[in-house]
């Protein structure tokens, strides 16, 4: 039998070394190449204050703390493009972190009915009026509602606080970006 004279301990040691090298190479690639390129790419996006990349349940999660931005929809699009360049297509998502205040959260809560009514009925002009009225009632410094094929993108800013909310229109088709707080 040809396997009779094999030294199994050497085969086992070789297998352990090969697996260690592969796992170590993957870790080094991710830690240095991906993080370096992601850092350069994200630093070019206006409003990015800090970020972290983690793996949760086999999915990469890029958490991005945004400062004040003038056009949240454009910022989100740039974040998606730059992340895809660095991480490729696949299992990843972006979580945006804003600087919410209780007053801005209360305003968002009051806007829930108009938001979901607009989603169901497609009447986005009434949503814009509702946001405008709520912003005026609360003396919100700046507000913006943008709509694309996949999301409603809401931005409220007052004083030092700013709230960003991304509501998917078609959850299965929406880009992998959301707000988290």
N, C-alpha and C positions, 0 to 999 in steps of 0.2 A: 504494500500500500504506500503511495507516494507521500502521504501526510505523516507518516510514522516518525520521520526524523526532524520534523519542524520543531522549532523552539518557541512554544506558545508564549512564554513570558516576554520574548523580544517582539513578537507580533502585538501583544497587548500594550507594551510600552510604546511602540511605534504608533499605534492607533491613538493612544492618549496624547502623545506629542502632536500628531497631525490635527486632532480636534482642538487642542489648545492653541495651536498656531492659527487655525481658521477663526476661532472665536476671538482671539486677541487681535487679529487683523481686522475683523469686522468692527471691533470696539475702537481701535485706533482710527480706522477710516471714518467712522461716525463722529468720534470726538474731535478730530483735528480737521479733516477735509470738509465735512458737511457743516460743522459749527462755524468754521472760519468763513466759508462762502455765504452761509446764512447771515452771519454777523455783518459782512460787507453789504449784502443785498438789503437787509433790513435797515441798516443805518442810512441808506439812501431814500427811505420812505419817510416823508414828512410826518411828524407826530409820534413816531415810535420812541418811547422813553426807555423801555427795557423789555427783554424777552427771555423766555426759557423754553427749552425743548425737552419733553419727557416722553416716555413710552408708557401708555396705559392700556392694559388688555390687548397688547399686540399692535396698538395704533399709536402713531406719533401724534403728540398734542403740542402745538406751538402756542404758548400763552404770550400774548403781546399786550403790554401796558401802553395805552395811547394817551398822549396829552391832548390838548385842544387841537382839533383839525377843522379846516374850513369846509371841506367836502368829504364827508365820511364814505360815500359811495366810491369815490375815486381812490381814497386811501385803502379801502377794502379790496378793490380790484388790483391795486399795486401789490398788496400783501399776498393775495392769491397767486399772482403771476410770479413774484420773486420766490415764494415758497415752492411752487411747482418746479421752478428752474433748479432749485437746490435739492429738493426731496423727491422730485419726479412725480409721476402719477401714481396714486396708490392710497394706502391707508394712512391718512393724516388729516388733521383738522386744525383750524385756528380758533382760539378763544381770545376775545378782546376783553380787556379789563379797563374800565373807565373810572371816574371819580364821582360817583353818585352821592347825592345828598338826600336826606329824607324828603325834602320838598320836591325834588325832581322825581323821586320814586313815586310820590303821591300823584304828581301830574301824570306820570306814565300809567298809574293805576286807573286814573279817571279817563284816560284815552283808550283803555282796553276795548270798550264797546265800539267806539268808532273804528278802531283798527280792525277788529274781527268782522264788523259789519262791512267794511270796505273789502276785506278779503273774500267774503261770501257773495257780495252783490257786485263787486267791481266798481263801486262808486268812490273813486279816490279823491275827487274834488271835495266831497263832503268830509273826508278824512282831513284834508288840508285845512278846511275851514275850522274843523274841531280842534286841530292842533294850534291854529292861529288864535282861536278864542281862548283856549286854555293857557297859552303862552301870555296873552295879553292880561288875563285875569291874575296870573301869578307874577307878572313883571319879569318874565324870562327874557334874558338879554338877547339870546340868539336861538333860533330853532330852524330845523330843516327836515323836510320829509322828501325822500326820493324813492321812486318805484322803478323796478326793472322787471324782467320776465320772471325772476325767481324770488325776489324779496321786497319787503318794505323796509327802508332804512331810515331810522328816526334819530335825530340828534337834538338834544336840549342842553342849553348852557346858561347858567346863572351864577354870577359871582365866581367863586373858586371852583364850583362844581360843574361837571358835565356828564351827561348820560347819553350813552349810545345803545340803541336797541336795533337788532336785526331780526325781523320776523319773516320766516320763510313763507312764500306763497304756495309753492309746490315742494313739500318736504323731501320727496324722493329726488327731485331735480336740483334742489338748491345747492349752491357751492358750500364747501365745508368750512363755514365761518359763522360764528355766533358770539354773543356776549355772555360773560359769566361774571358773577359777583357774589 
